[in-house]
């Protein structure tokens, strides 16, 4: 596998792990009355962590491309949410992660 594959896999896994961490923090910080949406967010984030962890072992560029594209979308959407809330950290962090993941994905697809 080319270096671009491993870099894209690593960036995607880190992105998924960070997203999962934020969803767990959101669940911990939620009150019992609003816990259900946070539980759904954790479930979806966990699924992305699992597929991101599996991607390097498949050796499949197509599989990694799908997972990386999903994470680019998730992080870009998180940046939009951060912008709507007026939170610079939650805007620029996910935006930078999405851009980095997109760059790694494009590099992979061009090799």
C-alpha positions as CSV (number, residue, x, y, z in Angstrom):
1,X,0.0,0.0,0.0
2,X,1.3,3.5,-0.8
3,X,2.2,6.0,1.9
4,X,-0.9,8.0,0.9
5,X,-3.1,5.1,1.9
6,X,-1.6,4.9,5.3
7,X,-1.7,8.7,5.9
8,X,-5.4,8.8,4.8
9,X,-6.2,5.9,7.0
10,X,-4.5,7.5,10.0
11,X,-6.1,10.9,9.5
12,X,-9.5,9.3,9.1
13,X,-9.1,7.2,12.2
14,X,-8.0,10.2,14.2
15,X,-10.9,12.2,12.9
16,X,-13.3,9.5,13.8
17,X,-11.8,9.1,17.3
18,X,-12.0,12.9,18.0
19,X,-15.6,12.9,16.7
20,X,-16.4,10.0,19.0
21,X,-14.8,11.7,22.0
22,X,-16.9,14.8,21.5
23,X,-20.1,12.8,21.2
24,X,-19.2,11.0,24.5
25,X,-18.5,14.3,26.1
26,X,-21.8,15.6,24.9
27,X,-23.6,12.5,26.3
28,X,-21.9,13.0,29.7
29,X,-22.8,16.7,29.8
30,X,-26.5,16.1,28.8
31,X,-29.3,16.1,31.3
32,X,-31.5,13.1,31.5
33,X,-34.3,14.7,29.6
34,X,-32.2,15.4,26.5
35,X,-30.0,12.3,26.7
36,X,-31.5,10.4,23.8
37,X,-30.1,12.6,20.9
38,X,-26.7,12.3,22.5
39,X,-27.0,8.6,22.7
40,X,-27.8,8.4,19.0
41,X,-24.7,10.6,18.3
42,X,-22.5,8.3,20.3
43,X,-23.9,5.3,18.4
44,X,-23.2,6.8,15.0
45,X,-19.7,8.0,16.1
46,X,-18.9,4.6,17.4
47,X,-19.8,3.0,14.1
48,X,-17.5,5.5,12.3
49,X,-14.6,4.7,14.6
50,X,-15.1,0.9,14.0
51,X,-15.1,1.2,10.2
52,X,-12.2,3.7,10.3
53,X,-10.2,1.2,12.4
54,X,-11.1,-1.7,10.0
55,X,-10.2,0.3,6.8
56,X,-6.4,-0.1,6.9
57,X,-6.7,-3.9,7.4
58,X,-8.9,-4.3,4.3
59,X,-6.3,-2.8,2.0
60,X,-9.2,-1.5,-0.1
61,X,-8.8,2.0,-1.5
62,X,-12.5,2.1,-2.2
63,X,-13.4,1.2,1.4
64,X,-11.1,3.8,2.8
65,X,-12.4,6.4,0.3
66,X,-15.9,5.8,1.6
67,X,-14.9,6.1,5.2
68,X,-12.7,9.2,4.6
69,X,-15.5,10.9,2.6
70,X,-17.9,10.2,5.4
71,X,-15.6,11.7,8.0
72,X,-15.0,14.8,5.8
73,X,-18.8,15.3,5.7
74,X,-19.2,14.8,9.4
75,X,-16.4,17.2,10.3
76,X,-17.6,19.8,7.8
77,X,-21.1,19.5,9.2
78,X,-19.6,19.9,12.7
79,X,-17.9,23.1,11.6
80,X,-21.2,24.5,10.3
81,X,-22.8,23.7,13.7
82,X,-19.9,25.4,15.4
83,X,-20.3,28.5,13.2
84,X,-24.1,28.6,13.8
85,X,-23.4,28.6,17.6
86,X,-20.8,31.3,17.2
87,X,-18.1,29.0,18.7
88,X,-14.7,29.6,17.0
89,X,-13.1,26.5,18.5
90,X,-15.9,24.3,17.3
91,X,-15.9,25.9,13.9
92,X,-12.2,26.0,13.1
93,X,-11.2,22.7,14.7
94,X,-13.6,20.5,12.7
95,X,-13.0,22.7,9.6
96,X,-9.3,22.1,9.8
97,X,-9.9,18.4,10.4
98,X,-12.2,18.2,7.4
99,X,-9.7,20.0,5.2
100,X,-6.8,17.7,6.4
101,X,-8.9,14.6,5.8
102,X,-9.9,15.9,2.4
103,X,-6.3,16.6,1.5
104,X,-5.3,13.1,2.5
105,X,-8.2,11.6,0.5
106,X,-7.3,13.6,-2.6
107,X,-3.7,12.6,-2.3
108,X,-4.8,8.9,-2.0
109,X,-7.0,9.2,-5.0
110,X,-4.3,10.8,-7.1
111,X,-1.7,8.1,-6.4
